């Protein structure tokens, strides 16, 4: 499938842990590599933001691809939720005091079998808050620790991609 706009990438340092149950920044000094650590017993979250490019058509499937690895687990399933908030200039949403995230899109991915090895999951964002080209878009990324997630220990999120496939 063809992508309709250049992929938007979010590095861990460009994502903001939420004030309540936020993922924790980590820096692996020996590699060096940064990531966001998501706990296995609490639903922890981080927010990524960008402007949706003018090439966004809205006719394909908007997707988020999460790249992650486990701190210690080599088996089990990682459960993730991604929520979308789209704000068009001129909307009446008070950006200082409110948010308008759509219903969560979720997915589960088996770990790679070796702790520390990169795993990815692509989640279709069917609930996308009526986003349109030029909107300020935010992704709320959450490890769904209390649902279908069976992986023990922290999961480290190292990159998120946002794209549309036609």
Backbone as ProteinMPNN parsed JSONL, in Angstrom:
{"seq_chain_A": "XXXXXXXXXXXXXXXXXXXXXXXXXXXXXXXXXXXXXXXXXXXXXXXXXXXXXXXXXXXXXXXXXXXXXXXXXXXXXXXXXXXXXXXXXXXXXXXXXXXXXXXXXXXXXXXXXXXXXXXXXXXXXXXXXXXXXXXXXXXXXXXXXXXXXXXXXXXXXXXXXXXXXX", "coords_chain_A": {"N_chain_A": [[0.842, -1.182, 0.0], [0.437, 2.251, -0.692], [1.891, 5.134, 0.807], [0.409, 8.201, 1.703], [1.443, 10.621, 2.573], [4.584, 12.02, 3.659], [6.108, 10.05, 6.159], [5.595, 10.777, 9.578], [7.76, 11.03, 12.244], [8.207, 10.295, 15.659], [10.435, 10.78, 18.143], [11.52, 9.524, 21.367], [12.3, 11.728, 22.966], [10.759, 13.757, 21.987], [8.278, 13.346, 22.869], [5.831, 13.805, 25.41], [5.564, 12.782, 28.676], [2.539, 11.994, 30.39], [0.97, 13.933, 33.02], [-0.215, 12.497, 35.062], [0.39, 9.196, 35.838], [2.504, 8.966, 33.931], [4.72, 7.818, 31.353], [8.184, 6.985, 31.815], [11.18, 8.765, 31.089], [14.092, 7.228, 29.817], [17.58, 6.632, 29.58], [19.774, 4.694, 27.992], [22.916, 4.295, 28.725], [25.103, 2.826, 27.794], [24.637, 2.241, 25.13], [24.549, 4.575, 23.136], [21.111, 5.157, 23.911], [17.819, 6.428, 23.828], [14.599, 6.166, 25.406], [11.122, 5.665, 26.213], [9.89, 4.426, 29.182], [7.449, 2.093, 29.93], [5.381, 0.845, 32.382], [4.515, -2.446, 33.674], [2.331, -2.829, 35.311], [0.707, -0.638, 35.567], [-1.316, 1.57, 33.715], [0.416, 3.513, 31.735], [1.246, 6.629, 30.102], [2.093, 8.715, 27.239], [2.425, 11.71, 25.279], [2.393, 12.703, 21.898], [2.892, 15.225, 19.43], [1.983, 16.948, 16.394], [1.669, 18.741, 13.265], [-0.792, 17.861, 11.005], [0.06, 16.952, 7.792], [-0.432, 18.779, 4.649], [-0.711, 16.992, 2.623], [-2.203, 14.954, 3.614], [-4.912, 12.943, 3.003], [-7.188, 11.747, 4.069], [-8.679, 9.726, 3.06], [-7.56, 7.26, 3.1], [-6.153, 4.833, 5.356], [-5.329, 5.91, 8.473], [-2.47, 5.375, 10.406], [-0.57, 4.263, 13.241], [2.663, 3.334, 14.007], [4.39, 1.597, 16.344], [7.535, 1.242, 17.802], [9.248, -0.87, 19.899], [10.855, -2.383, 22.79], [11.573, -4.964, 25.196], [12.395, -4.762, 28.665], [13.081, -6.957, 30.221], [11.46, -9.159, 29.742], [10.839, -12.036, 27.711], [8.766, -13.219, 26.585], [5.206, -13.267, 26.082], [2.483, -10.913, 25.584], [2.31, -7.591, 24.354], [0.274, -4.937, 25.103], [-1.195, -2.135, 23.601], [-2.558, 1.191, 23.465], [-3.756, 3.782, 21.357], [-4.742, 7.039, 21.145], [-6.387, 9.671, 19.363], [-6.285, 13.152, 18.968], [-7.588, 15.866, 17.317], [-7.205, 19.181, 16.378], [-8.514, 21.911, 14.842], [-7.424, 25.031, 13.588], [-9.163, 27.733, 14.977], [-11.101, 26.22, 16.203], [-13.13, 25.76, 19.156], [-11.952, 24.667, 21.391], [-10.437, 24.852, 24.52], [-7.188, 24.954, 24.795], [-5.502, 25.102, 26.958], [-6.878, 24.096, 29.123], [-8.41, 21.848, 28.501], [-9.048, 18.735, 26.727], [-9.632, 16.707, 23.783], [-9.624, 13.928, 23.081], [-10.27, 11.178, 20.945], [-11.994, 7.986, 21.052], [-10.088, 5.195, 22.192], [-7.796, 3.442, 20.091], [-6.689, 0.153, 19.713], [-4.214, -2.452, 20.137], [-2.457, -5.601, 20.136], [0.664, -7.173, 20.523], [2.851, -9.891, 20.182], [5.848, -10.429, 22.023], [9.285, -10.422, 20.879], [10.729, -12.673, 21.646], [13.236, -12.539, 22.687], [14.635, -10.72, 25.236], [15.12, -7.228, 24.973], [15.283, -7.155, 22.207], [14.137, -5.537, 19.233], [10.729, -4.86, 18.63], [7.712, -4.384, 16.79], [4.521, -2.791, 16.329], [1.671, -2.135, 14.409], [-0.978, 0.046, 14.512], [-4.179, 0.613, 13.439], [-5.78, 3.674, 13.071], [-8.729, 4.091, 13.43], [-10.564, 5.466, 14.955], [-10.331, 8.695, 14.911], [-10.866, 11.351, 15.533], [-12.028, 13.038, 13.593], [-9.958, 14.156, 12.02], [-8.117, 16.41, 9.903], [-6.232, 17.661, 7.099], [-3.724, 19.967, 8.037], [-4.549, 20.199, 10.651], [-3.764, 20.452, 14.16], [-2.465, 17.702, 15.549], [-2.626, 15.266, 18.08], [-1.208, 12.434, 19.595], [-2.09, 10.142, 21.999], [-0.344, 7.845, 23.642], [-0.46, 4.741, 25.098], [0.481, 2.163, 27.301], [-1.361, -0.688, 27.654], [-1.715, -1.961, 30.338], [-3.506, -3.313, 31.974], [-5.187, -4.962, 30.559], [-5.107, -6.828, 27.793], [-2.408, -7.224, 27.966], [0.31, -9.195, 28.628], [2.987, -9.258, 29.098], [5.816, -9.186, 31.175], [7.453, -6.766, 33.274], [9.129, -3.643, 32.323], [8.31, -2.005, 29.227], [10.034, -0.563, 26.569], [9.546, 2.212, 24.681], [10.706, 3.305, 21.64], [10.408, 4.643, 19.234], [7.879, 6.249, 17.286], [5.828, 6.091, 14.474], [3.763, 7.947, 12.271], [1.399, 7.651, 9.756], [-0.441, 7.562, 6.621], [-2.124, 5.125, 4.766], [-3.073, 4.46, 1.484]], "CA_chain_A": [[0.0, 0.0, 0.0], [1.205, 3.496, -0.806], [1.694, 6.151, 1.84], [-0.061, 9.423, 1.048], [2.269, 11.757, 2.985], [5.819, 11.542, 4.298], [5.925, 9.54, 7.515], [5.982, 11.631, 10.698], [8.396, 10.219, 13.276], [8.298, 10.865, 17.002], [11.47, 10.225, 19.008], [11.098, 9.612, 22.771], [12.526, 13.062, 23.525], [9.752, 14.687, 21.485], [7.001, 12.973, 23.481], [5.682, 14.313, 26.768], [4.834, 11.901, 29.585], [1.389, 12.645, 31.0], [1.202, 14.337, 34.41], [-0.651, 11.382, 35.9], [0.791, 7.905, 35.259], [3.297, 9.191, 32.731], [5.874, 6.964, 31.079], [9.42, 7.604, 32.313], [12.319, 8.829, 30.176], [15.278, 6.453, 30.186], [18.722, 6.738, 28.668], [20.692, 3.569, 28.128], [24.188, 4.974, 28.495], [26.092, 2.003, 27.107], [24.377, 2.093, 23.688], [23.523, 5.263, 23.925], [19.778, 5.09, 23.308], [16.764, 6.934, 24.702], [13.312, 5.497, 25.262], [10.14, 5.903, 27.262], [9.603, 3.174, 29.867], [6.05, 1.883, 30.287], [5.304, -0.162, 33.419], [3.653, -3.587, 33.382], [1.199, -2.926, 36.238], [-0.043, 0.626, 35.545], [-1.479, 2.153, 32.383], [1.204, 4.737, 31.637], [1.006, 7.285, 28.821], [2.891, 9.845, 26.747], [1.745, 12.444, 24.216], [3.182, 13.19, 20.767], [2.112, 16.225, 18.702], [2.482, 17.408, 15.093], [0.656, 19.272, 12.355], [-1.084, 16.887, 9.956], [0.492, 17.61, 6.55], [-1.454, 19.082, 3.638], [-0.85, 15.819, 1.765], [-3.135, 14.008, 4.242], [-6.145, 12.894, 2.208], [-8.335, 11.318, 4.855], [-9.398, 8.672, 2.348], [-6.903, 5.991, 3.394], [-6.178, 4.429, 6.758], [-4.308, 6.535, 9.302], [-1.874, 4.336, 11.243], [0.568, 4.537, 14.114], [3.541, 2.175, 14.159], [5.169, 1.748, 17.562], [8.729, 0.404, 17.898], [9.523, -1.023, 21.328], [11.568, -3.58, 23.223], [11.309, -5.256, 26.602], [13.52, -4.654, 29.587], [13.493, -8.269, 30.718], [10.578, -10.245, 29.288], [11.092, -12.596, 26.389], [7.52, -13.811, 26.112], [4.004, -12.531, 26.448], [1.929, -9.955, 24.631], [2.313, -6.178, 24.723], [-0.968, -4.267, 24.727], [-1.03, -0.685, 23.421], [-3.682, 2.028, 23.035], [-3.4, 5.068, 20.758], [-5.883, 7.935, 20.971], [-6.112, 10.807, 18.484], [-6.969, 14.424, 19.172], [-7.342, 16.775, 16.199], [-7.713, 20.527, 16.639], [-8.435, 22.794, 13.685], [-7.382, 26.439, 13.985], [-10.495, 28.319, 15.066], [-11.952, 25.409, 17.073], [-13.391, 26.396, 20.441], [-11.348, 23.896, 22.475], [-9.481, 25.582, 25.358], [-6.004, 24.097, 24.804], [-4.851, 25.169, 28.26], [-7.658, 23.468, 30.185], [-9.231, 20.703, 28.075], [-8.593, 17.92, 25.598], [-10.771, 16.078, 23.089], [-9.172, 12.681, 22.479], [-11.273, 10.227, 20.495], [-11.935, 6.658, 21.655], [-8.798, 4.525, 21.977], [-7.544, 2.375, 19.121], [-5.775, -0.698, 20.458], [-3.621, -3.613, 19.496], [-1.606, -6.453, 20.954], [1.75, -7.771, 19.747], [3.726, -10.806, 20.916], [7.247, -10.016, 22.097], [10.141, -11.085, 19.89], [11.298, -13.909, 22.163], [14.516, -12.229, 23.331], [14.585, -9.403, 25.885], [15.965, -6.213, 24.359], [15.148, -7.128, 20.741], [13.119, -4.623, 18.736], [9.432, -5.365, 18.196], [6.854, -3.284, 16.359], [3.096, -3.026, 16.147], [0.974, -1.086, 13.665], [-2.358, 0.179, 14.978], [-5.028, 1.44, 12.577], [-6.434, 4.722, 13.858], [-10.08, 4.271, 12.884], [-11.118, 6.547, 15.774], [-9.284, 9.702, 14.675], [-11.324, 12.689, 15.904], [-12.338, 13.826, 12.383], [-8.773, 14.94, 11.677], [-8.006, 16.911, 8.531], [-4.95, 18.284, 6.782], [-3.515, 21.251, 8.705], [-4.927, 20.128, 12.066], [-2.836, 20.064, 15.213], [-2.868, 16.352, 15.935], [-1.876, 14.7, 19.191], [-1.396, 11.013, 19.846], [-1.888, 9.691, 23.373], [0.132, 6.474, 23.526], [-0.566, 4.145, 26.426], [0.589, 0.711, 27.459], [-2.61, -1.176, 28.234], [-1.196, -2.95, 31.284], [-4.541, -4.048, 32.709], [-6.117, -5.631, 29.646], [-4.563, -8.003, 27.109], [-0.952, -7.195, 28.086], [0.799, -10.269, 29.501], [4.448, -9.158, 29.181], [6.249, -8.696, 32.488], [8.515, -5.766, 33.266], [8.953, -2.451, 31.497], [8.489, -1.973, 27.783], [10.682, 0.685, 26.181], [9.112, 2.756, 23.394], [11.867, 4.015, 21.108], [10.027, 5.451, 18.072], [6.505, 6.116, 16.79], [5.608, 6.638, 13.131], [2.389, 8.249, 11.892], [1.284, 7.681, 8.296], [-1.712, 7.135, 6.032], [-1.994, 4.232, 3.615], [-4.227, 4.524, 0.573]], "C_chain_A": [[0.89, 1.249, 0.0], [0.868, 4.447, 0.34], [1.389, 7.476, 1.158], [0.703, 10.672, 1.462], [3.535, 11.217, 3.624], [5.562, 11.159, 5.753], [6.408, 10.571, 8.534], [6.559, 10.718, 11.77], [8.485, 10.995, 14.58], [9.354, 10.098, 17.79], [10.989, 10.332, 20.461], [11.25, 11.015, 23.36], [11.535, 14.098, 23.004], [8.363, 14.372, 22.035], [6.992, 13.421, 24.937], [4.933, 13.3, 27.625], [3.661, 12.662, 30.212], [1.676, 12.938, 32.472], [0.813, 13.228, 35.384], [-0.319, 10.081, 35.186], [1.529, 8.072, 33.936], [4.409, 8.167, 32.585], [7.126, 7.717, 31.515], [10.49, 7.624, 31.223], [13.443, 7.955, 30.709], [16.354, 6.699, 29.138], [19.642, 5.572, 28.958], [22.074, 4.099, 27.749], [25.199, 4.137, 27.74], [25.865, 1.959, 25.603], [24.634, 3.33, 22.845], [22.188, 5.287, 23.16], [18.762, 5.636, 24.305], [15.465, 6.201, 24.401], [12.37, 6.038, 26.336], [9.796, 4.549, 27.86], [8.144, 3.149, 30.31], [5.974, 0.671, 31.213], [4.349, -1.295, 33.04], [2.425, -3.67, 34.282], [0.325, -1.681, 36.274], [-0.148, 1.107, 34.105], [-0.752, 3.492, 32.35], [1.122, 5.29, 30.226], [2.034, 8.361, 28.518], [2.148, 10.44, 25.559], [2.752, 12.888, 23.163], [2.308, 14.149, 19.969], [2.799, 16.617, 17.399], [1.332, 18.091, 14.36], [0.449, 18.23, 11.263], [-0.814, 17.547, 8.605], [-0.641, 17.82, 5.546], [-1.671, 17.911, 2.691], [-1.808, 14.772, 2.353], [-4.464, 14.074, 3.516], [-7.38, 12.555, 3.033], [-9.124, 10.197, 4.204], [-8.786, 7.294, 2.582], [-7.06, 5.653, 4.865], [-5.011, 5.087, 7.481], [-3.797, 5.477, 10.276], [-0.756, 4.898, 12.102], [1.358, 3.246, 14.255], [4.461, 2.448, 15.337], [6.326, 0.754, 17.535], [9.125, 0.346, 19.369], [10.333, -2.289, 21.581], [11.333, -3.757, 24.717], [12.575, -5.125, 27.43], [14.023, -6.037, 29.984], [12.666, -9.417, 30.159], [10.992, -10.746, 27.907], [9.868, -13.318, 25.843], [6.358, -12.964, 26.599], [3.603, -11.556, 25.359], [1.971, -8.552, 25.202], [1.016, -5.551, 24.216], [-0.767, -2.759, 24.692], [-2.347, -0.044, 23.013], [-3.113, 3.304, 22.419], [-4.689, 5.85, 20.559], [-5.449, 9.125, 20.129], [-6.944, 12.003, 18.942], [-6.591, 15.318, 17.998], [-7.995, 18.114, 16.509], [-7.449, 21.372, 15.399], [-8.314, 24.232, 14.176], [-8.791, 27.049, 13.919], [-11.464, 27.48, 15.887], [-12.09, 26.094, 18.427], [-12.826, 25.616, 21.63], [-10.313, 24.753, 23.208], [-8.248, 24.696, 25.537], [-5.281, 24.091, 26.148], [-5.568, 24.318, 29.307], [-8.391, 22.191, 29.78], [-8.532, 19.911, 26.973], [-9.811, 17.253, 24.976], [-10.333, 14.804, 22.368], [-10.363, 11.792, 22.114], [-11.089, 8.91, 21.255], [-10.625, 5.961, 21.278], [-8.872, 3.49, 20.854], [-6.524, 1.47, 19.789], [-5.276, -1.864, 19.629], [-2.722, -4.346, 20.464], [-0.577, -7.116, 20.057], [2.583, -8.682, 20.643], [5.146, -10.251, 20.916], [8.092, -10.892, 21.176], [10.711, -12.42, 20.348], [12.635, -13.71, 22.847], [14.414, -10.823, 23.93], [15.56, -8.454, 25.208], [15.869, -6.145, 22.846], [13.967, -6.263, 20.325], [11.881, -5.373, 18.244], [8.637, -4.167, 17.705], [5.417, -3.751, 16.256], [2.531, -1.852, 15.376], [-0.484, -1.103, 14.08], [-3.102, 1.108, 14.02], [-5.816, 2.403, 13.444], [-7.808, 5.016, 13.251], [-10.848, 5.331, 13.667], [-10.09, 7.666, 15.746], [-9.771, 11.138, 14.803], [-11.549, 13.604, 14.701], [-11.161, 14.691, 11.942], [-8.762, 15.295, 10.19], [-6.631, 17.532, 8.338], [-4.869, 19.66, 7.45], [-3.91, 21.261, 10.172], [-3.699, 19.911, 12.949], [-3.322, 18.706, 15.691], [-1.992, 15.895, 17.084], [-2.227, 13.223, 19.3], [-1.134, 10.755, 21.324], [-1.569, 8.203, 23.284], [0.192, 5.886, 24.922], [-0.298, 2.641, 26.351], [-0.649, 0.266, 28.214], [-2.291, -2.316, 29.196], [-2.275, -3.782, 31.953], [-5.525, -4.793, 31.8], [-5.467, -6.881, 29.069], [-3.042, -8.091, 27.187], [-0.507, -8.26, 29.094], [2.318, -10.26, 29.638], [4.833, -8.592, 30.546], [7.386, -7.687, 32.327], [8.202, -4.6, 32.34], [9.057, -2.777, 30.019], [9.027, -0.6, 27.437], [10.229, 1.076, 24.782], [10.23, 3.63, 22.845], [11.557, 4.866, 19.878], [8.563, 5.201, 17.762], [6.461, 6.768, 15.415], [4.124, 6.859, 12.938], [2.339, 8.361, 10.378], [-0.125, 7.279, 7.872], [-1.409, 6.241, 4.839], [-3.264, 4.288, 2.793], [-4.543, 3.138, 0.05]], "O_chain_A": [[1.954, 1.275, 0.619], [-0.279, 4.546, 0.777], [2.022, 7.835, 0.165], [0.624, 11.69, 0.774], [3.558, 10.075, 4.084], [4.875, 11.875, 6.482], [7.479, 11.16, 8.383], [5.921, 9.742, 12.164], [8.795, 12.186, 14.599], [9.189, 8.911, 18.071], [10.126, 11.16, 20.753], [10.421, 11.443, 24.163], [11.478, 15.209, 23.53], [7.389, 15.051, 21.707], [8.025, 13.414, 25.607], [3.779, 12.986, 27.333], [3.786, 13.845, 30.527], [2.513, 12.283, 33.094], [1.457, 13.053, 36.419], [-0.714, 9.892, 34.036], [1.219, 7.406, 32.949], [4.973, 7.705, 33.577], [7.126, 8.947, 31.575], [10.688, 6.634, 30.519], [13.714, 7.944, 31.91], [16.064, 6.943, 27.966], [20.218, 5.475, 30.041], [22.354, 4.323, 26.572], [26.085, 4.697, 27.095], [26.801, 1.669, 24.857], [24.982, 3.064, 21.695], [22.154, 5.419, 21.937], [18.84, 5.338, 25.497], [15.257, 5.688, 23.302], [12.778, 6.768, 27.24], [9.447, 3.621, 27.131], [7.668, 4.067, 30.978], [6.451, -0.409, 30.863], [3.479, -1.121, 32.186], [1.553, -4.504, 34.042], [-0.703, -1.674, 36.952], [0.829, 1.054, 33.358], [-1.249, 4.488, 32.877], [0.952, 4.54, 29.265], [2.741, 8.849, 29.4], [1.345, 9.767, 24.913], [3.829, 13.385, 23.491], [1.106, 13.919, 19.838], [4.026, 16.621, 17.304], [0.177, 18.025, 14.783], [1.417, 17.766, 10.659], [-1.395, 18.589, 8.301], [-1.664, 17.137, 5.585], [-2.703, 17.839, 2.025], [-2.18, 13.817, 1.671], [-5.075, 15.139, 3.423], [-8.481, 13.018, 2.737], [-10.14, 9.762, 4.746], [-9.416, 6.276, 2.297], [-7.98, 6.126, 5.532], [-3.85, 4.853, 7.146], [-4.586, 4.766, 10.899], [-0.091, 5.869, 11.741], [0.802, 2.196, 14.578], [5.223, 3.415, 15.328], [6.126, -0.433, 17.277], [9.315, 1.38, 20.01], [10.474, -3.146, 20.708], [10.942, -2.819, 25.412], [13.682, -5.353, 26.943], [15.228, -6.269, 30.073], [13.146, -10.55, 30.113], [11.435, -9.976, 27.055], [9.919, -13.945, 24.785], [6.521, -12.065, 27.424], [4.292, -11.398, 24.351], [1.702, -8.343, 26.385], [0.707, -5.631, 23.027], [-0.236, -2.173, 25.635], [-3.153, -0.651, 22.308], [-2.114, 3.841, 22.897], [-5.613, 5.386, 19.891], [-4.291, 9.539, 20.173], [-8.128, 11.884, 19.256], [-5.408, 15.508, 17.715], [-9.174, 18.182, 16.855], [-6.307, 21.525, 14.966], [-9.034, 24.622, 15.095], [-9.505, 26.893, 12.928], [-12.541, 27.961, 16.24], [-11.253, 26.917, 18.797], [-13.197, 25.89, 22.771], [-9.415, 25.315, 22.581], [-8.269, 23.777, 26.356], [-4.525, 23.163, 26.439], [-4.948, 23.868, 30.271], [-8.945, 21.512, 30.644], [-7.557, 20.367, 26.376], [-10.89, 17.234, 25.568], [-10.631, 14.619, 21.188], [-11.327, 11.674, 22.87], [-10.131, 8.752, 22.011], [-10.123, 6.13, 20.167], [-9.861, 2.775, 20.695], [-5.571, 1.971, 20.385], [-5.827, -2.209, 18.583], [-2.283, -3.796, 21.475], [-0.901, -7.569, 18.959], [2.975, -8.285, 21.74], [5.592, -9.672, 19.925], [7.663, -11.965, 20.752], [11.137, -13.222, 19.516], [13.124, -14.617, 23.52], [14.141, -9.856, 23.218], [16.692, -8.83, 24.905], [16.329, -5.171, 22.249], [12.926, -6.257, 20.982], [11.978, -6.378, 17.54], [8.868, -3.046, 18.159], [5.135, -4.941, 16.115], [2.869, -0.702, 15.654], [-1.148, -2.137, 14.009], [-2.698, 2.254, 13.818], [-6.44, 2.004, 14.427], [-8.015, 6.062, 12.637], [-11.695, 6.023, 13.102], [-9.09, 7.611, 16.463], [-9.161, 12.049, 14.244], [-11.292, 14.806, 14.776], [-11.352, 15.837, 11.536], [-9.315, 14.585, 9.351], [-5.954, 17.884, 9.304], [-5.834, 20.424, 7.428], [-3.636, 22.235, 10.874], [-2.728, 19.273, 12.542], [-4.445, 18.572, 16.177], [-0.778, 16.101, 17.078], [-3.376, 12.819, 19.123], [-0.076, 11.111, 21.842], [-2.418, 7.4, 22.897], [0.813, 6.454, 25.82], [-0.786, 1.948, 25.459], [-0.95, 0.785, 29.289], [-2.56, -3.482, 28.908], [-1.981, -4.866, 32.457], [-6.592, -5.206, 32.256], [-5.294, -7.878, 29.771], [-2.445, -8.949, 26.537], [-0.899, -8.227, 30.261], [2.881, -11.174, 30.24], [4.233, -7.623, 31.011], [8.169, -7.749, 31.378], [7.17, -4.567, 31.671], [9.78, -3.684, 29.608], [8.542, 0.411, 27.945], [10.492, 0.363, 23.814], [10.656, 4.582, 23.497], [12.358, 5.725, 19.51], [8.058, 4.094, 17.946], [6.992, 7.861, 15.218], [3.31, 6.052, 13.387], [3.138, 9.08, 9.778], [-0.896, 6.731, 8.659], [-0.554, 6.554, 4.01], [-4.374, 4.182, 3.315], [-5.479, 2.971, -0.731]]}, "name": "protein", "num_of_chains": 1, "seq": "XXXXXXXXXXXXXXXXXXXXXXXXXXXXXXXXXXXXXXXXXXXXXXXXXXXXXXXXXXXXXXXXXXXXXXXXXXXXXXXXXXXXXXXXXXXXXXXXXXXXXXXXXXXXXXXXXXXXXXXXXXXXXXXXXXXXXXXXXXXXXXXXXXXXXXXXXXXXXXXXXXXXXX"}
